[in-house]
Amino acid sequence: MASVKSGLTTIGAVAIGLDSKVGDFLEDIMQLLLGDPLGSGPFLAEPSSDQVSGDARVRYLACESLFNVAKVANEELLPYLDRIFDGLSRLAGDVVPDVRHAAQVLDRLLKDITSHHQDKLNVGSFVDELAKRMKFKNPMIRQLCLGWTSLVLSMENVDLESFIPRFLEGIFEVMETHDHSRDSRQNADTLLDKCLEKVKNLERPKARRIIFQTAQRLAQSCKNQDKVIRLCSLCWLYEYVKLTPNFAGAACAASSSASSAFALRETDEGEAMAWHNGWSQRLPDVMDGVFDCIGDKETEVSQMAVDLNNSLLELSGSLGDGLPVTELVTKLRNRLRPPEGRQLGQPAAAATGSEDPTGLVVVQVACLQWICLLLADSPQQMLQKETMKELFMPIFENLMHPHDQVVIASLRVMAQIMEAHPVEELTIEDFFQDRCVDTFTAPRAPGPVDLFTKIVERLLLVFSSEREMLESRGRLMIRQLCGHLDPRRLYVTVARAIQQEPNKDFAQKLVQTFNWILLTAAETRQLREELLEESQSHPQLLQLASLPNSTSGTGAKEVKPLFLELLEPWFHNPASALALCLWSQQYDLASELTARFASFDPTLEFLQQLDQLVMLIESPIFSRLRLRLLEPRQHPSLLKCLLGLAMLLPQAGAFQALTERMQLVQSSLLLEAREAAPKSGDWWGQDKRTLELKALLETFDKISHA
């Protein structure tokens, strides 16, 4: 052992003595220190467990000797750097502090030499050695590797396309290990930032190759339990999206035209296709990784995931019909789930389990956003029968979700499906397999029924079995559907279904809910305007009533006025029918209906509905009706209707409001009202109104007393 120590000291001294001529003997010197293929030299020797103290001195002197050689050999030592690094990484994690200190001093000298003579280094072989050592768990060795990785990254002649993908996984492994030293994690985080900056500054083709080599690894890191790793992975992926040429969210593409589907200015067609194909292949995994973070409890992580998800949606919109629909649908189907312990048609009291955590709510909404995008951008693939069978039921079941955000998002998707034109003919059995396929129990007129009608009827069936849902969330759901669909078509479909509904109590609730939305919601303003226009430009009632069996001169079926489509179904709820007549300016019919209210049992529910009707009349939306009270001679039926309501109501708040309103009309004008005068706004003249009113009132009596 003593001879080894003396020999190491002598080697260092000889190297210093040789000075500038050390290069002539460098191969021999390095063979003495590093060894040959037959055996390792002192610098690379493994420490013996039974001679720790002696071996430690040898390792220290080996570092000192190599340090002296390096000082005089300078850049001539670089061809041996990969083998030197092998020994240096062993010594960096030595148990003896003096040896570790000697290794650190040698490490600093070697880095200084390398940084000044980068062209002399065989980067390929050195990177191989560095990559192997990066996987070691010792924090001191990892610190050494991170330092050298940072140095190699700053070299001008390094191939970043192969370097960054190769070392990215190792750097993440350093961050994943929870050792006692924070330096490794901090240095790894700093190094990741440096790598990302390098990628951002590369030419687009080179950046593209790095992006699509590392995107899947980053997506996997989004599932890591460490929040720092999740956040870092999300930041990388977010920057990747921004680096995509002509991406609308990137600063470099802010002035790009959005009208072209993924058209790359200043980029040839082949490069554009490479970006297109790259994202198409990586998008399902990236999206799935984002979903793991989008509901994260850490606010910073979840917000970054939301931003990335929005960017991915925007990017996917530019991919057009090149989206990997099958893979995306599989990922989305696995993420969509109904409320815990709850299925459609199951009573609310029978549900088990608690509400989904907020994180899962965000994931559900994000999944539904993606389905909306796919339906809009890839309808040919999304509207295939097999795809719809896979997705429709989870979406429909989410209508029962306890959170409004999920319900609203589900209704938006449902509306897209209802208004779409399927590639293949779809039946309700395709969607509700083994789940109460008979969607509507009421008798239906013969003939084909479109998908729109079938889904509306299925929704009404859910309302029928879930009365609490209709009362607590029915208005929200109907308003959302009116906002996304043609509200006229929706109301006409519902009205025809109500007309054949055997459950009168349920029909009454439906009419009350739909009527309130019709007369108050912003989404149904178009319908209210249509009702008013019909009252101004009307044909004869007899002619209108025969429309179902009449056709125009061209043989096409004429559209029945909305008022007549709604009137008879609205008879199931007398207060709603009266409100519809008042809004549509059908005051004769309204007056006759009010007179018939006296024969009804004055139940609390009925009086409450009349009270709500008075409050509605007093609201700003009925200002047109109140202004007609200034013309009592032309509208005696309106006055008679309102006076009749006042007589029916108990002397409470609604009665007082209506009485005060009626006191504004002069008594003399009320007594002198000319009932024989033609009524503006009515759909029938004085000569024919008696017969038609009688027919309508008989229908009202039949429905209301059933």
ABEGO torsion letter per residue (X at the ends): XAAAAAAAAAAAAAAAAAEAAAAAAAAAAAAAAAEBAABBBAAABBBBAABAAAAAAAAAAAAAAAAAAAAAAEAAAAAAAAAAAAAAAAAAABABAAAAAAAAAAAAAAAAAAAABAAABBAAAAAAAAAAAAABABAAAAAAAAAAAAAAAABAABBAAAAAAAAAAAAAAAAABBBABAAAAAAAAAAAAAAAAAAAABBAAAAAAAAAAAAAAAAAAAABABAAAAAAAAAAAAAAAAABBGBAABAAAAABBAABBGBBBGBBAAAAAAAAAAAAAAAAAAAAAAAAAAABABAAAAAAAAAAAAAAAAAAAAAEAABBAAAAAAAAAAABBBBBGBBBGBBAAABBEBBBBAAAAAAAAAAAAAAAAAAAABAAAAABAAAAAAAAAAAAAAAABABAAAAAAAAAAAAAAAABBBABBBBAAAABBGBGABABABBBBBEBBBAAAAAAAAAAAAAAABAAAAAAAAAAAAAAAAAABBAAAAAAAAAAAAAABABAAAAAAAAAAAAAAAAABAAAAAAAAAAAAAAABBBBAAAAAAAAABBBAAGBBBBBBAAAAAAAAAAABAAAAAAAAAAAGBAAAAAAAAAAAAABBBBAAAAAAAAAAAAAAABAAAAAAAAAAABAAABAAAAAAAAAAAAABBBBAAAAAAAAAAAABBAAAAAABBAABBBBGBABBAAAAAAAAAAAAAAAAAAAAX
